[in-house]
Amino acid sequence: MKQVLNLVLVSLLGLSIHAVQAQTQDSYEYNSEFTWGINKNSAGGFIGGLVFKKARKLNTNMLETYGLEIMNVKHPQEVRHSSVYTGNFFIYGKSNYLYTFRFQYGRDLILFSKAPQQGVEIKAVFAAGPSLGIVAPYYIERTVDNSIWTSRREQYNPSNPDHAYSNILGTGNLFEGISDSKIQLGGNIKAAINFELGFLKSQVTGFEVGVLVDSYFKKVELMPSSENKAIFPTVFFTMFYGNRK
């Protein structure tokens, strides 16, 4: 029994040494990577927005990153309703959209490296930078003189009696009133864990989960009749794809 145990231990040791040598031989180096992804977060819709990131290696375990996130930020009390006349959807009480462009500079710390065609590479992600918020008016289509055959599209205003719930037929056209948008400046900071699952040396596939805080210098009025804030904390999940060299 003792001889069998020794044989098993020797065999396992030999396999371990072979695996380490194979991983060392198969391991690869890359200097930079570019990824893009689709984001889902607690302050967005079904699809929160798009993420782009450029990274270059500073050393074996550290990457310098430059990122851009384009997101649609929603008020937590937004609820879709349907018109009693047309069945079209609208968000009652919403007066503005918030589209944000987050510019980020950060570091990715490689916690676990992977060999080509096997394993998972895990990184700790930290980034921060300025945010550019575009506050665009939210247009509704409403009845004129209580007639559903005549309508008008304009920005929702809770103090306008013509904007009562029963008078709303739906939303305005996409990007209607975008020329009347206002700019709000702020900043953002995020921390996440990145899992890279790609099987090819030149390609990157994986997902990232983490938390992000978007903060502006003043409150962003999305729903005038509700509490509006200047700080938007979110939890997010991003599926990404890219290439490296």
C-alpha positions in Angstrom: 0.0 0.0 0.0 2.8 2.4 0.9 4.5 1.6 -2.5 1.3 2.4 -4.3 0.9 5.7 -2.5 4.4 6.6 -3.3 3.8 5.8 -6.9 0.7 7.9 -7.0 2.5 10.8 -5.4 5.4 10.6 -7.8 3.0 10.4 -10.7 1.1 13.5 -9.5 4.3 15.4 -9.0 5.4 14.5 -12.5 2.1 15.6 -14.0 2.3 18.9 -12.0 5.8 19.6 -13.3 4.8 18.7 -16.8 1.7 21.0 -16.5 3.8 23.9 -15.2 6.4 23.4 -18.0 3.6 23.2 -20.6 2.0 26.4 -19.3 5.4 28.2 -19.3 6.0 27.0 -22.8 2.5 28.0 -24.0 2.4 31.2 -22.1 2.3 34.3 -24.3 3.1 38.0 -23.9 1.0 40.9 -25.2 1.7 44.6 -25.1 -1.7 46.1 -25.7 -5.3 45.3 -26.1 -8.5 47.0 -27.3 -12.0 45.9 -26.1 -15.5 47.0 -26.6 -18.6 45.8 -24.7 -22.3 46.1 -24.0 -23.2 47.2 -20.5 -26.1 46.4 -18.2 -26.4 48.4 -15.0 -28.8 49.3 -12.2 -29.2 52.9 -13.5 -29.9 52.0 -17.1 -32.4 50.2 -19.3 -32.3 46.7 -20.7 -29.0 47.8 -22.4 -27.3 50.5 -20.3 -24.8 51.5 -23.0 -21.5 50.9 -24.7 -17.9 50.6 -23.3 -14.6 51.0 -25.1 -11.2 50.5 -23.5 -7.6 50.6 -24.7 -4.9 49.1 -22.5 -1.1 48.7 -22.6 1.1 46.7 -20.3 3.4 48.6 -17.9 4.9 45.4 -16.5 4.1 41.7 -16.1 1.1 42.3 -13.8 -0.1 45.9 -14.5 -1.9 47.5 -17.5 -2.5 51.2 -18.1 -6.0 51.8 -19.4 -7.9 54.5 -21.2 -11.7 54.1 -21.4 -14.9 55.6 -22.7 -18.4 54.7 -21.6 -21.5 56.0 -23.3 -24.6 55.5 -21.2 -28.3 56.3 -20.8 -28.9 57.1 -17.1 -32.4 56.7 -15.8 -34.2 58.0 -12.7 -34.9 55.1 -10.2 -38.6 55.9 -10.2 -39.1 55.7 -14.0 -42.0 53.4 -14.9 -43.4 52.8 -18.4 -47.1 53.3 -18.9 -49.3 52.9 -21.9 -51.7 55.4 -23.3 -55.4 54.6 -22.8 -56.1 55.8 -26.3 -53.2 54.5 -28.5 -51.4 51.9 -26.4 -48.1 53.6 -27.0 -45.6 53.6 -24.1 -44.4 56.7 -22.2 -42.7 57.5 -18.9 -45.1 59.6 -16.9 -43.3 62.4 -14.9 -40.1 62.2 -16.9 -38.9 65.6 -18.2 -35.3 64.9 -19.3 -33.0 62.2 -20.6 -29.4 62.0 -19.2 -26.8 60.7 -21.7 -23.4 60.5 -20.2 -19.9 60.2 -21.7 -17.5 58.9 -19.1 -13.8 59.3 -19.8 -11.6 57.1 -17.7 -8.0 56.5 -16.9 -7.0 53.6 -14.7 -5.0 50.5 -13.9 -5.8 46.8 -14.4 -4.0 44.5 -12.0 -3.5 40.9 -13.2 -4.4 38.6 -10.3 -4.3 35.4 -12.3 -2.7 34.9 -15.7 -3.8 32.3 -18.2 -2.2 30.2 -20.8 -3.5 30.3 -24.4 -6.5 28.1 -25.1 -7.0 27.3 -21.4 -7.9 28.9 -18.1 -9.2 32.3 -17.1 -7.3 35.6 -16.7 -8.6 37.7 -13.8 -7.9 41.4 -13.3 -8.8 43.9 -10.6 -9.9 47.1 -12.4 -9.7 50.6 -11.1 -10.5 53.7 -13.2 -11.7 57.3 -12.8 -12.1 60.4 -14.8 -14.4 63.3 -15.9 -18.1 62.8 -17.0 -19.9 64.8 -19.6 -23.6 64.7 -19.1 -26.0 65.7 -21.9 -29.4 66.5 -20.4 -31.9 66.3 -23.3 -35.6 67.1 -23.1 -38.1 64.3 -22.9 -40.9 64.9 -25.3 -44.5 63.6 -25.0 -47.3 63.5 -27.5 -50.5 64.8 -26.0 -54.0 65.6 -27.1 -55.1 69.1 -28.1 -58.5 70.3 -26.7 -59.1 66.7 -25.4 -59.2 65.4 -29.0 -57.2 62.3 -29.8 -57.3 63.3 -33.5 -55.2 66.4 -32.9 -52.0 66.1 -31.0 -48.9 68.1 -30.1 -45.4 67.0 -29.1 -43.5 69.0 -26.4 -41.4 68.6 -23.4 -43.2 67.2 -20.4 -44.0 69.8 -17.8 -45.8 68.7 -14.6 -47.2 72.2 -14.1 -49.0 72.1 -17.5 -52.6 70.9 -17.0 -52.5 69.7 -20.7 -49.9 67.2 -19.6 -52.2 65.2 -17.3 -51.8 61.5 -17.5 -55.1 61.0 -19.4 -54.0 63.4 -22.1 -50.7 61.7 -23.1 -50.8 59.6 -26.3 -47.1 58.5 -26.2 -43.6 59.8 -26.5 -42.2 62.2 -29.1 -39.9 61.2 -31.9 -36.4 59.8 -31.2 -33.9 62.6 -30.5 -36.6 65.2 -30.8 -35.5 68.4 -29.0 -31.9 67.2 -28.8 -30.8 70.6 -30.0 -32.1 72.1 -26.8 -29.9 69.9 -24.6 -27.8 71.2 -21.7 -24.4 70.1 -20.6 -23.6 69.1 -17.0 -20.0 68.3 -15.9 -19.0 65.8 -13.3 -16.7 62.9 -12.6 -16.8 59.1 -12.2 -14.9 56.3 -10.4 -15.3 52.6 -10.7 -13.9 49.3 -9.3 -14.5 46.0 -10.9 -13.3 42.4 -11.5 -12.5 41.4 -15.0 -12.7 37.8 -16.3 -11.1 37.1 -19.7 -12.2 33.8 -21.2 -10.8 33.9 -24.7 -9.2 30.8 -26.3 -7.2 32.6 -29.0 -4.0 34.5 -28.4 -5.1 37.5 -30.5 -8.7 37.8 -29.2 -10.2 38.8 -25.9 -13.6 37.7 -24.7 -15.1 37.9 -21.3 -17.1 39.9 -18.8 -16.7 42.5 -16.1 -18.7 43.1 -12.9 -18.3 46.0 -10.5 -19.6 49.2 -9.0 -19.4 52.8 -10.4 -20.3 56.2 -9.0 -21.2 59.0 -11.4 -21.3 62.5 -9.8 -22.2 65.9 -11.2 -21.7 69.4 -9.8 -25.4 70.0 -9.5 -28.6 67.9 -9.5 -29.8 66.5 -12.7 -33.5 67.1 -13.1 -34.9 63.9 -14.7 -38.3 63.8 -13.1 -39.3 67.3 -11.7 -42.0 65.9 -9.3 -39.6 63.4 -7.7 -36.4 63.7 -5.8 -33.5 64.3 -8.2 -29.8 63.8 -7.3 -26.4 64.7 -8.5 -24.8 61.3 -7.6 -25.7 58.1 -9.4 -24.2 54.9 -7.8 -24.6 51.8 -10.0 -23.8 48.1 -10.1 -22.9 46.9 -13.6 -22.2 43.9 -15.7 -20.3 44.2 -19.1 -19.8 41.6 -21.8 -16.8 42.5 -23.9 -14.9 41.4 -26.9 -11.6 42.6 -28.5 -8.1 41.9 -29.7 -4.6 42.1 -28.3 -1.1 42.2 -29.8 
